[in-house]
């Protein structure tokens, strides 16, 4: 719980910056998709419950899902780690 007023100001500034950056990311993704020349590969590696799913939702929430391909693969061969 945030009790310090300065933390609330920082939180408001971060949220407004997130909106600006998400809009820029969506615009850049449209340009990249329209060009059909380059691709972007983003690799997220982490243990179970490390926040990979929520990172994808927060970072790519405003990006057009028609232009995305998500692929999940276990880092361990079958039978190991289970």
PDB file with one MODEL, atoms N, CA, C and O in Angstrom:
MODEL        1
ATOM      1  N   UNK A   1       0.847  -1.189   0.000  1.00  0.00           N
ATOM      2  CA  UNK A   1       0.000   0.000   0.000  1.00  0.00           C
ATOM      3  C   UNK A   1       0.884   1.240   0.000  1.00  0.00           C
ATOM      4  O   UNK A   1       1.858   1.324   0.748  1.00  0.00           O
ATOM      5  N   UNK A   2       0.538   2.182  -0.832  1.00  0.00           N
ATOM      6  CA  UNK A   2       1.319   3.418  -0.934  1.00  0.00           C
ATOM      7  C   UNK A   2       0.754   4.436   0.047  1.00  0.00           C
ATOM      8  O   UNK A   2      -0.429   4.774   0.001  1.00  0.00           O
ATOM      9  N   UNK A   3       1.620   4.917   0.933  1.00  0.00           N
ATOM     10  CA  UNK A   3       1.192   5.901   1.923  1.00  0.00           C
ATOM     11  C   UNK A   3       1.889   7.241   1.743  1.00  0.00           C
ATOM     12  O   UNK A   3       1.383   8.265   2.202  1.00  0.00           O
ATOM     13  N   UNK A   4       3.035   7.249   1.088  1.00  0.00           N
ATOM     14  CA  UNK A   4       3.795   8.476   0.896  1.00  0.00           C
ATOM     15  C   UNK A   4       3.261   9.229  -0.322  1.00  0.00           C
ATOM     16  O   UNK A   4       3.153   8.653  -1.404  1.00  0.00           O
ATOM     17  N   UNK A   5       2.922  10.526  -0.157  1.00  0.00           N
ATOM     18  CA  UNK A   5       2.391  11.301  -1.296  1.00  0.00           C
ATOM     19  C   UNK A   5       3.357  11.360  -2.482  1.00  0.00           C
ATOM     20  O   UNK A   5       2.919  11.401  -3.632  1.00  0.00           O
ATOM     21  N   UNK A   6       4.670  11.365  -2.212  1.00  0.00           N
ATOM     22  CA  UNK A   6       5.637  11.388  -3.315  1.00  0.00           C
ATOM     23  C   UNK A   6       5.554  10.113  -4.148  1.00  0.00           C
ATOM     24  O   UNK A   6       5.728  10.149  -5.366  1.00  0.00           O
ATOM     25  N   UNK A   7       5.288   8.985  -3.487  1.00  0.00           N
ATOM     26  CA  UNK A   7       5.145   7.740  -4.229  1.00  0.00           C
ATOM     27  C   UNK A   7       3.920   7.782  -5.132  1.00  0.00           C
ATOM     28  O   UNK A   7       3.954   7.233  -6.233  1.00  0.00           O
ATOM     29  N   UNK A   8       2.830   8.426  -4.688  1.00  0.00           N
ATOM     30  CA  UNK A   8       1.642   8.568  -5.529  1.00  0.00           C
ATOM     31  C   UNK A   8       1.952   9.411  -6.750  1.00  0.00           C
ATOM     32  O   UNK A   8       1.506   9.096  -7.854  1.00  0.00           O
ATOM     33  N   UNK A   9       2.720  10.490  -6.562  1.00  0.00           N
ATOM     34  CA  UNK A   9       3.091  11.332  -7.701  1.00  0.00           C
ATOM     35  C   UNK A   9       3.945  10.546  -8.686  1.00  0.00           C
ATOM     36  O   UNK A   9       3.758  10.645  -9.898  1.00  0.00           O
ATOM     37  N   UNK A  10       4.881   9.766  -8.161  1.00  0.00           N
ATOM     38  CA  UNK A  10       5.720   8.945  -9.030  1.00  0.00           C
ATOM     39  C   UNK A  10       4.878   7.914  -9.769  1.00  0.00           C
ATOM     40  O   UNK A  10       5.100   7.663 -10.954  1.00  0.00           O
ATOM     41  N   UNK A  11       3.915   7.317  -9.076  1.00  0.00           N
ATOM     42  CA  UNK A  11       3.045   6.323  -9.692  1.00  0.00           C
ATOM     43  C   UNK A  11       2.225   6.948 -10.812  1.00  0.00           C
ATOM     44  O   UNK A  11       2.089   6.360 -11.885  1.00  0.00           O
ATOM     45  N   UNK A  12       1.681   8.128 -10.573  1.00  0.00           N
ATOM     46  CA  UNK A  12       0.900   8.818 -11.611  1.00  0.00           C
ATOM     47  C   UNK A  12       1.772   9.153 -12.817  1.00  0.00           C
ATOM     48  O   UNK A  12       1.337   9.015 -13.960  1.00  0.00           O
ATOM     49  N   UNK A  13       2.994   9.589 -12.563  1.00  0.00           N
ATOM     50  CA  UNK A  13       3.912   9.908 -13.659  1.00  0.00           C
ATOM     51  C   UNK A  13       4.268   8.655 -14.442  1.00  0.00           C
ATOM     52  O   UNK A  13       4.348   8.694 -15.669  1.00  0.00           O
ATOM     53  N   UNK A  14       4.481   7.550 -13.750  1.00  0.00           N
ATOM     54  CA  UNK A  14       4.821   6.301 -14.428  1.00  0.00           C
ATOM     55  C   UNK A  14       3.662   5.791 -15.268  1.00  0.00           C
ATOM     56  O   UNK A  14       3.873   5.302 -16.378  1.00  0.00           O
ATOM     57  N   UNK A  15       2.446   5.896 -14.756  1.00  0.00           N
ATOM     58  CA  UNK A  15       1.274   5.436 -15.503  1.00  0.00           C
ATOM     59  C   UNK A  15       1.073   6.280 -16.751  1.00  0.00           C
ATOM     60  O   UNK A  15       0.773   5.748 -17.820  1.00  0.00           O
ATOM     61  N   UNK A  16       1.237   7.592 -16.624  1.00  0.00           N
ATOM     62  CA  UNK A  16       1.079   8.445 -17.807  1.00  0.00           C
ATOM     63  C   UNK A  16       2.193   8.167 -18.817  1.00  0.00           C
ATOM     64  O   UNK A  16       1.943   8.196 -20.022  1.00  0.00           O
ATOM     65  N   UNK A  17       3.411   7.899 -18.354  1.00  0.00           N
ATOM     66  CA  UNK A  17       4.505   7.550 -19.259  1.00  0.00           C
ATOM     67  C   UNK A  17       4.241   6.208 -19.935  1.00  0.00           C
ATOM     68  O   UNK A  17       4.566   6.027 -21.109  1.00  0.00           O
ATOM     69  N   UNK A  18       3.655   5.270 -19.197  1.00  0.00           N
ATOM     70  CA  UNK A  18       3.323   3.966 -19.763  1.00  0.00           C
ATOM     71  C   UNK A  18       2.320   4.103 -20.903  1.00  0.00           C
ATOM     72  O   UNK A  18       2.431   3.406 -21.911  1.00  0.00           O
ATOM     73  N   UNK A  19       1.352   4.986 -20.756  1.00  0.00           N
ATOM     74  CA  UNK A  19       0.359   5.213 -21.809  1.00  0.00           C
ATOM     75  C   UNK A  19       1.035   5.765 -23.063  1.00  0.00           C
ATOM     76  O   UNK A  19       0.743   5.330 -24.177  1.00  0.00           O
ATOM     77  N   UNK A  20       1.932   6.715 -22.875  1.00  0.00           N
ATOM     78  CA  UNK A  20       2.651   7.306 -24.010  1.00  0.00           C
ATOM     79  C   UNK A  20       3.500   6.251 -24.709  1.00  0.00           C
ATOM     80  O   UNK A  20       3.475   6.151 -25.935  1.00  0.00           O
ATOM     81  N   UNK A  21       4.250   5.466 -23.942  1.00  0.00           N
ATOM     82  CA  UNK A  21       5.120   4.448 -24.526  1.00  0.00           C
ATOM     83  C   UNK A  21       4.327   3.334 -25.202  1.00  0.00           C
ATOM     84  O   UNK A  21       4.755   2.812 -26.231  1.00  0.00           O
ATOM     85  N   UNK A  22       3.187   2.966 -24.642  1.00  0.00           N
ATOM     86  CA  UNK A  22       2.356   1.930 -25.256  1.00  0.00           C
ATOM     87  C   UNK A  22       1.815   2.400 -26.598  1.00  0.00           C
ATOM     88  O   UNK A  22       1.739   1.617 -27.545  1.00  0.00           O
ATOM     89  N   UNK A  23       1.444   3.656 -26.687  1.00  0.00           N
ATOM     90  CA  UNK A  23       0.966   4.217 -27.953  1.00  0.00           C
ATOM     91  C   UNK A  23       2.088   4.228 -28.988  1.00  0.00           C
ATOM     92  O   UNK A  23       1.874   3.888 -30.152  1.00  0.00           O
ATOM     93  N   UNK A  24       3.283   4.620 -28.556  1.00  0.00           N
ATOM     94  CA  UNK A  24       4.426   4.622 -29.470  1.00  0.00           C
ATOM     95  C   UNK A  24       4.748   3.204 -29.943  1.00  0.00           C
ATOM     96  O   UNK A  24       5.047   2.990 -31.117  1.00  0.00           O
ATOM     97  N   UNK A  25       4.686   2.242 -29.029  1.00  0.00           N
ATOM     98  CA  UNK A  25       4.966   0.855 -29.383  1.00  0.00           C
ATOM     99  C   UNK A  25       3.959   0.333 -30.408  1.00  0.00           C
ATOM    100  O   UNK A  25       4.336  -0.360 -31.353  1.00  0.00           O
ATOM    101  N   UNK A  26       2.695   0.661 -30.224  1.00  0.00           N
ATOM    102  CA  UNK A  26       1.666   0.235 -31.174  1.00  0.00           C
ATOM    103  C   UNK A  26       1.898   0.876 -32.542  1.00  0.00           C
ATOM    104  O   UNK A  26       1.744   0.212 -33.567  1.00  0.00           O
ATOM    105  N   UNK A  27       2.262   2.148 -32.569  1.00  0.00           N
ATOM    106  CA  UNK A  27       2.534   2.822 -33.843  1.00  0.00           C
ATOM    107  C   UNK A  27       3.744   2.211 -34.548  1.00  0.00           C
ATOM    108  O   UNK A  27       3.713   1.982 -35.757  1.00  0.00           O
ATOM    109  N   UNK A  28       4.805   1.951 -33.793  1.00  0.00           N
ATOM    110  CA  UNK A  28       5.998   1.350 -34.383  1.00  0.00           C
ATOM    111  C   UNK A  28       5.728  -0.063 -34.890  1.00  0.00           C
ATOM    112  O   UNK A  28       6.277  -0.484 -35.908  1.00  0.00           O
ATOM    113  N   UNK A  29       4.881  -0.786 -34.173  1.00  0.00           N
ATOM    114  CA  UNK A  29       4.543  -2.141 -34.613  1.00  0.00           C
ATOM    115  C   UNK A  29       3.786  -2.116 -35.930  1.00  0.00           C
ATOM    116  O   UNK A  29       4.008  -2.973 -36.784  1.00  0.00           O
ATOM    117  N   UNK A  30       2.905  -1.156 -36.107  1.00  0.00           N
ATOM    118  CA  UNK A  30       2.180  -1.016 -37.366  1.00  0.00           C
ATOM    119  C   UNK A  30       3.143  -0.732 -38.518  1.00  0.00           C
ATOM    120  O   UNK A  30       3.006  -1.299 -39.602  1.00  0.00           O
ATOM    121  N   UNK A  31       4.111   0.143 -38.281  1.00  0.00           N
ATOM    122  CA  UNK A  31       5.091   0.456 -39.323  1.00  0.00           C
ATOM    123  C   UNK A  31       5.942  -0.769 -39.664  1.00  0.00           C
ATOM    124  O   UNK A  31       6.202  -1.044 -40.835  1.00  0.00           O
ATOM    125  N   UNK A  32       6.364  -1.484 -38.659  1.00  0.00           N
ATOM    126  CA  UNK A  32       7.184  -2.666 -38.868  1.00  0.00           C
ATOM    127  C   UNK A  32       6.410  -3.732 -39.633  1.00  0.00           C
ATOM    128  O   UNK A  32       6.955  -4.373 -40.532  1.00  0.00           O
ATOM    129  N   UNK A  33       5.153  -3.922 -39.282  1.00  0.00           N
ATOM    130  CA  UNK A  33       4.313  -4.913 -39.964  1.00  0.00           C
ATOM    131  C   UNK A  33       4.053  -4.503 -41.415  1.00  0.00           C
ATOM    132  O   UNK A  33       4.059  -5.348 -42.310  1.00  0.00           O
ATOM    133  N   UNK A  34       3.830  -3.230 -41.643  1.00  0.00           N
ATOM    134  CA  UNK A  34       3.527  -2.759 -42.999  1.00  0.00           C
ATOM    135  C   UNK A  34       4.738  -2.874 -43.923  1.00  0.00           C
ATOM    136  O   UNK A  34       4.590  -3.069 -45.129  1.00  0.00           O
ATOM    137  N   UNK A  35       5.925  -2.753 -43.354  1.00  0.00           N
ATOM    138  CA  UNK A  35       7.131  -2.792 -44.168  1.00  0.00           C
ATOM    139  C   UNK A  35       7.439  -4.204 -44.681  1.00  0.00           C
ATOM    140  O   UNK A  35       7.968  -4.340 -45.785  1.00  0.00           O
ATOM    141  N   UNK A  36       7.132  -5.242 -43.929  1.00  0.00           N
ATOM    142  CA  UNK A  36       7.362  -6.637 -44.300  1.00  0.00           C
ATOM    143  C   UNK A  36       8.823  -6.953 -44.609  1.00  0.00           C
ATOM    144  O   UNK A  36       9.097  -7.838 -45.419  1.00  0.00           O
ATOM    145  N   UNK A  37       9.764  -6.251 -43.982  1.00  0.00           N
ATOM    146  CA  UNK A  37      11.175  -6.507 -44.235  1.00  0.00           C
ATOM    147  C   UNK A  37      11.898  -7.060 -43.011  1.00  0.00           C
ATOM    148  O   UNK A  37      12.813  -7.873 -43.140  1.00  0.00           O
ATOM    149  N   UNK A  38      11.491  -6.624 -41.843  1.00  0.00           N
ATOM    150  CA  UNK A  38      12.202  -7.007 -40.635  1.00  0.00           C
ATOM    151  C   UNK A  38      11.234  -7.602 -39.626  1.00  0.00           C
ATOM    152  O   UNK A  38      10.023  -7.394 -39.694  1.00  0.00           O
ATOM    153  N   UNK A  39      11.796  -8.338 -38.701  1.00  0.00           N
ATOM    154  CA  UNK A  39      11.007  -8.948 -37.629  1.00  0.00           C
ATOM    155  C   UNK A  39      11.687  -8.657 -36.299  1.00  0.00           C
ATOM    156  O   UNK A  39      12.862  -8.294 -36.260  1.00  0.00           O
ATOM    157  N   UNK A  40      10.951  -8.814 -35.225  1.00  0.00           N
ATOM    158  CA  UNK A  40      11.487  -8.618 -33.883  1.00  0.00           C
ATOM    159  C   UNK A  40      11.283  -9.898 -33.100  1.00  0.00           C
ATOM    160  O   UNK A  40      10.185 -10.455 -33.081  1.00  0.00           O
ATOM    161  N   UNK A  41      12.326 -10.359 -32.463  1.00  0.00           N
ATOM    162  CA  UNK A  41      12.254 -11.530 -31.605  1.00  0.00           C
ATOM    163  C   UNK A  41      12.560 -11.082 -30.183  1.00  0.00           C
ATOM    164  O   UNK A  41      13.607 -10.494 -29.914  1.00  0.00           O
ATOM    165  N   UNK A  42      11.644 -11.366 -29.292  1.00  0.00           N
ATOM    166  CA  UNK A  42      11.835 -11.034 -27.882  1.00  0.00           C
ATOM    167  C   UNK A  42      11.814 -12.334 -27.104  1.00  0.00           C
ATOM    168  O   UNK A  42      10.857 -13.103 -27.192  1.00  0.00           O
ATOM    169  N   UNK A  43      12.858 -12.577 -26.353  1.00  0.00           N
ATOM    170  CA  UNK A  43      12.980 -13.805 -25.575  1.00  0.00           C
ATOM    171  C   UNK A  43      12.888 -13.455 -24.098  1.00  0.00           C
ATOM    172  O   UNK A  43      13.667 -12.652 -23.584  1.00  0.00           O
ATOM    173  N   UNK A  44      11.932 -14.063 -23.431  1.00  0.00           N
ATOM    174  CA  UNK A  44      11.794 -13.907 -21.982  1.00  0.00           C
ATOM    175  C   UNK A  44      12.120 -15.240 -21.338  1.00  0.00           C
ATOM    176  O   UNK A  44      11.475 -16.249 -21.622  1.00  0.00           O
ATOM    177  N   UNK A  45      13.103 -15.245 -20.488  1.00  0.00           N
ATOM    178  CA  UNK A  45      13.499 -16.475 -19.827  1.00  0.00           C
ATOM    179  C   UNK A  45      13.377 -16.266 -18.330  1.00  0.00           C
ATOM    180  O   UNK A  45      13.847 -15.261 -17.796  1.00  0.00           O
ATOM    181  N   UNK A  46      12.751 -17.207 -17.660  1.00  0.00           N
ATOM    182  CA  UNK A  46      12.613 -17.124 -16.215  1.00  0.00           C
ATOM    183  C   UNK A  46      12.015 -18.391 -15.659  1.00  0.00           C
ATOM    184  O   UNK A  46      11.406 -19.182 -16.380  1.00  0.00           O
ATOM    185  N   UNK A  47      12.196 -18.569 -14.385  1.00  0.00           N
ATOM    186  CA  UNK A  47      11.627 -19.726 -13.699  1.00  0.00           C
ATOM    187  C   UNK A  47      10.107 -19.584 -13.653  1.00  0.00           C
ATOM    188  O   UNK A  47       9.557 -18.532 -13.980  1.00  0.00           O
ATOM    189  N   UNK A  48       9.438 -20.665 -13.241  1.00  0.00           N
ATOM    190  CA  UNK A  48       7.987 -20.609 -13.058  1.00  0.00           C
ATOM    191  C   UNK A  48       7.655 -19.479 -12.091  1.00  0.00           C
ATOM    192  O   UNK A  48       8.404 -19.219 -11.149  1.00  0.00           O
ATOM    193  N   UNK A  49       6.552 -18.822 -12.324  1.00  0.00           N
ATOM    194  CA  UNK A  49       6.035 -17.705 -11.517  1.00  0.00           C
ATOM    195  C   UNK A  49       7.001 -16.530 -11.453  1.00  0.00           C
ATOM    196  O   UNK A  49       7.006 -15.790 -10.469  1.00  0.00           O
ATOM    197  N   UNK A  50       7.819 -16.348 -12.487  1.00  0.00           N
ATOM    198  CA  UNK A  50       8.748 -15.213 -12.479  1.00  0.00           C
ATOM    199  C   UNK A  50       8.142 -13.962 -13.116  1.00  0.00           C
ATOM    200  O   UNK A  50       8.779 -12.909 -13.125  1.00  0.00           O
ATOM    201  N   UNK A  51       6.922 -14.059 -13.647  1.00  0.00           N
ATOM    202  CA  UNK A  51       6.245 -12.883 -14.183  1.00  0.00           C
ATOM    203  C   UNK A  51       6.320 -12.725 -15.685  1.00  0.00           C
ATOM    204  O   UNK A  51       6.074 -11.633 -16.197  1.00  0.00           O
ATOM    205  N   UNK A  52       6.651 -13.778 -16.405  1.00  0.00           N
ATOM    206  CA  UNK A  52       6.751 -13.686 -17.869  1.00  0.00           C
ATOM    207  C   UNK A  52       5.398 -13.355 -18.497  1.00  0.00           C
ATOM    208  O   UNK A  52       5.318 -12.498 -19.377  1.00  0.00           O
ATOM    209  N   UNK A  53       4.346 -14.023 -18.056  1.00  0.00           N
ATOM    210  CA  UNK A  53       3.011 -13.785 -18.628  1.00  0.00           C
ATOM    211  C   UNK A  53       2.536 -12.360 -18.382  1.00  0.00           C
ATOM    212  O   UNK A  53       2.018 -11.717 -19.295  1.00  0.00           O
ATOM    213  N   UNK A  54       2.703 -11.861 -17.170  1.00  0.00           N
ATOM    214  CA  UNK A  54       2.255 -10.502 -16.876  1.00  0.00           C
ATOM    215  C   UNK A  54       3.114  -9.477 -17.611  1.00  0.00           C
ATOM    216  O   UNK A  54       2.623  -8.405 -17.965  1.00  0.00           O
ATOM    217  N   UNK A  55       4.380  -9.787 -17.843  1.00  0.00           N
ATOM    218  CA  UNK A  55       5.229  -8.897 -18.634  1.00  0.00           C
ATOM    219  C   UNK A  55       4.709  -8.792 -20.059  1.00  0.00           C
ATOM    220  O   UNK A  55       4.641  -7.700 -20.623  1.00  0.00           O
ATOM    221  N   UNK A  56       4.345  -9.922 -20.636  1.00  0.00           N
ATOM    222  CA  UNK A  56       3.789  -9.924 -21.993  1.00  0.00           C
ATOM    223  C   UNK A  56       2.500  -9.116 -22.032  1.00  0.00           C
ATOM    224  O   UNK A  56       2.303  -8.311 -22.943  1.00  0.00           O
ATOM    225  N   UNK A  57       1.621  -9.317 -21.059  1.00  0.00           N
ATOM    226  CA  UNK A  57       0.351  -8.581 -21.033  1.00  0.00           C
ATOM    227  C   UNK A  57       0.574  -7.084 -20.891  1.00  0.00           C
ATOM    228  O   UNK A  57      -0.088  -6.297 -21.568  1.00  0.00           O
ATOM    229  N   UNK A  58       1.494  -6.674 -20.022  1.00  0.00           N
ATOM    230  CA  UNK A  58       1.706  -5.245 -19.794  1.00  0.00           C
ATOM    231  C   UNK A  58       2.432  -4.572 -20.956  1.00  0.00           C
ATOM    232  O   UNK A  58       2.065  -3.467 -21.355  1.00  0.00           O
ATOM    233  N   UNK A  59       3.441  -5.216 -21.493  1.00  0.00           N
ATOM    234  CA  UNK A  59       4.227  -4.589 -22.550  1.00  0.00           C
ATOM    235  C   UNK A  59       3.486  -4.594 -23.881  1.00  0.00           C
ATOM    236  O   UNK A  59       3.514  -3.609 -24.619  1.00  0.00           O
ATOM    237  N   UNK A  60       2.817  -5.717 -24.188  1.00  0.00           N
ATOM    238  CA  UNK A  60       2.190  -5.859 -25.495  1.00  0.00           C
ATOM    239  C   UNK A  60       0.674  -5.734 -25.445  1.00  0.00           C
ATOM    240  O   UNK A  60       0.000  -6.128 -26.397  1.00  0.00           O
ATOM    241  N   UNK A  61       0.129  -5.204 -24.380  1.00  0.00           N
ATOM    242  CA  UNK A  61      -1.317  -5.089 -24.234  1.00  0.00           C
ATOM    243  C   UNK A  61      -1.975  -4.210 -25.283  1.00  0.00           C
ATOM    244  O   UNK A  61      -3.115  -4.461 -25.674  1.00  0.00           O
ATOM    245  N   UNK A  62      -1.265  -3.173 -25.748  1.00  0.00           N
ATOM    246  CA  UNK A  62      -1.842  -2.244 -26.716  1.00  0.00           C
ATOM    247  C   UNK A  62      -1.414  -2.530 -28.148  1.00  0.00           C
ATOM    248  O   UNK A  62      -1.746  -1.777 -29.063  1.00  0.00           O
ATOM    249  N   UNK A  63      -0.683  -3.612 -28.339  1.00  0.00           N
ATOM    250  CA  UNK A  63      -0.199  -3.964 -29.674  1.00  0.00           C
ATOM    251  C   UNK A  63      -1.221  -4.882 -30.336  1.00  0.00           C
ATOM    252  O   UNK A  63      -1.853  -5.702 -29.671  1.00  0.00           O
ATOM    253  N   UNK A  64      -1.376  -4.740 -31.637  1.00  0.00           N
ATOM    254  CA  UNK A  64      -2.353  -5.526 -32.391  1.00  0.00           C
ATOM    255  C   UNK A  64      -1.992  -7.010 -32.330  1.00  0.00           C
ATOM    256  O   UNK A  64      -0.917  -7.392 -32.793  1.00  0.00           O
ATOM    257  N   UNK A  65      -2.855  -7.850 -31.777  1.00  0.00           N
ATOM    258  CA  UNK A  65      -2.527  -9.268 -31.641  1.00  0.00           C
ATOM    259  C   UNK A  65      -2.477 -10.018 -32.969  1.00  0.00           C
ATOM    260  O   UNK A  65      -1.938 -11.123 -33.016  1.00  0.00           O
ATOM    261  N   UNK A  66      -3.018  -9.460 -34.046  1.00  0.00           N
ATOM    262  CA  UNK A  66      -2.966 -10.124 -35.345  1.00  0.00           C
ATOM    263  C   UNK A  66      -1.545 -10.181 -35.884  1.00  0.00           C
ATOM    264  O   UNK A  66      -1.239 -11.007 -36.745  1.00  0.00           O
ATOM    265  N   UNK A  67      -0.686  -9.319 -35.389  1.00  0.00           N
ATOM    266  CA  UNK A  67       0.673  -9.247 -35.894  1.00  0.00           C
ATOM    267  C   UNK A  67       1.663  -9.958 -34.969  1.00  0.00           C
ATOM    268  O   UNK A  67       2.873  -9.822 -35.148  1.00  0.00           O
ATOM    269  N   UNK A  68       1.175 -10.704 -33.994  1.00  0.00           N
ATOM    270  CA  UNK A  68       2.043 -11.350 -33.024  1.00  0.00           C
ATOM    271  C   UNK A  68       2.005 -12.860 -33.184  1.00  0.00           C
ATOM    272  O   UNK A  68       1.006 -13.434 -33.618  1.00  0.00           O
ATOM    273  N   UNK A  69       3.091 -13.473 -32.832  1.00  0.00           N
ATOM    274  CA  UNK A  69       3.159 -14.924 -32.751  1.00  0.00           C
ATOM    275  C   UNK A  69       3.846 -15.256 -31.438  1.00  0.00           C
ATOM    276  O   UNK A  69       5.043 -15.013 -31.286  1.00  0.00           O
ATOM    277  N   UNK A  70       3.109 -15.803 -30.501  1.00  0.00           N
ATOM    278  CA  UNK A  70       3.673 -16.163 -29.200  1.00  0.00           C
ATOM    279  C   UNK A  70       3.948 -17.655 -29.181  1.00  0.00           C
ATOM    280  O   UNK A  70       3.129 -18.458 -29.626  1.00  0.00           O
ATOM    281  N   UNK A  71       5.098 -18.009 -28.665  1.00  0.00           N
ATOM    282  CA  UNK A  71       5.488 -19.410 -28.612  1.00  0.00           C
ATOM    283  C   UNK A  71       6.094 -19.681 -27.254  1.00  0.00           C
ATOM    284  O   UNK A  71       7.023 -18.994 -26.828  1.00  0.00           O
ATOM    285  N   UNK A  72       5.574 -20.669 -26.586  1.00  0.00           N
ATOM    286  CA  UNK A  72       6.057 -21.033 -25.261  1.00  0.00           C
ATOM    287  C   UNK A  72       6.689 -22.408 -25.338  1.00  0.00           C
ATOM    288  O   UNK A  72       6.134 -23.328 -25.937  1.00  0.00           O
ATOM    289  N   UNK A  73       7.848 -22.538 -24.730  1.00  0.00           N
ATOM    290  CA  UNK A  73       8.544 -23.826 -24.721  1.00  0.00           C
ATOM    291  C   UNK A  73       9.221 -23.968 -23.381  1.00  0.00           C
ATOM    292  O   UNK A  73       9.787 -23.013 -22.848  1.00  0.00           O
ATOM    293  N   UNK A  74       9.159 -25.162 -22.845  1.00  0.00           N
ATOM    294  CA  UNK A  74       9.853 -25.457 -21.604  1.00  0.00           C
ATOM    295  C   UNK A  74      11.349 -25.491 -21.851  1.00  0.00           C
ATOM    296  O   UNK A  74      11.808 -25.954 -22.896  1.00  0.00           O
ATOM    297  N   UNK A  75      12.092 -25.004 -20.897  1.00  0.00           N
ATOM    298  CA  UNK A  75      13.550 -25.026 -20.999  1.00  0.00           C
ATOM    299  C   UNK A  75      14.111 -26.397 -20.645  1.00  0.00           C
ATOM    300  O   UNK A  75      15.296 -26.662 -20.848  1.00  0.00           O
ATOM    301  N   UNK A  76      13.262 -27.259 -20.121  1.00  0.00           N
ATOM    302  CA  UNK A  76      13.708 -28.581 -19.669  1.00  0.00           C
ATOM    303  C   UNK A  76      13.143 -29.674 -20.569  1.00  0.00           C
ATOM    304  O   UNK A  76      12.005 -29.563 -21.025  1.00  0.00           O
ATOM    305  N   UNK A  77      13.910 -30.724 -20.833  1.00  0.00           N
ATOM    306  CA  UNK A  77      13.363 -31.860 -21.568  1.00  0.00           C
ATOM    307  C   UNK A  77      12.232 -32.512 -20.773  1.00  0.00           C
ATOM    308  O   UNK A  77      12.160 -32.362 -19.553  1.00  0.00           O
ATOM    309  N   UNK A  78      11.365 -33.223 -21.455  1.00  0.00           N
ATOM    310  CA  UNK A  78      10.235 -33.883 -20.800  1.00  0.00           C
ATOM    311  C   UNK A  78      10.741 -34.800 -19.670  1.00  0.00           C
ATOM    312  O   UNK A  78      11.697 -35.557 -19.838  1.00  0.00           O
ATOM    313  N   UNK A  79      10.083 -34.707 -18.550  1.00  0.00           N
ATOM    314  CA  UNK A  79      10.427 -35.560 -17.415  1.00  0.00           C
ATOM    315  C   UNK A  79      11.360 -34.906 -16.413  1.00  0.00           C
ATOM    316  O   UNK A  79      11.425 -35.331 -15.260  1.00  0.00           O
ATOM    317  N   UNK A  80      12.075 -33.887 -16.831  1.00  0.00           N
ATOM    318  CA  UNK A  80      12.986 -33.195 -15.904  1.00  0.00           C
ATOM    319  C   UNK A  80      12.241 -31.997 -15.327  1.00  0.00           C
ATOM    320  O   UNK A  80      11.583 -31.252 -16.053  1.00  0.00           O
ATOM    321  N   UNK A  81      12.347 -31.826 -14.052  1.00  0.00           N
ATOM    322  CA  UNK A  81      11.713 -30.696 -13.391  1.00  0.00           C
ATOM    323  C   UNK A  81      10.262 -30.913 -13.053  1.00  0.00           C
ATOM    324  O   UNK A  81       9.599 -29.993 -12.574  1.00  0.00           O
ATOM    325  N   UNK A  82       9.745 -32.112 -13.291  1.00  0.00           N
ATOM    326  CA  UNK A  82       8.333 -32.333 -12.978  1.00  0.00           C
ATOM    327  C   UNK A  82       8.206 -33.221 -11.768  1.00  0.00           C
ATOM    328  O   UNK A  82       7.093 -33.528 -11.341  1.00  0.00           O
TER     329      UNK A  82
ENDMDL
END
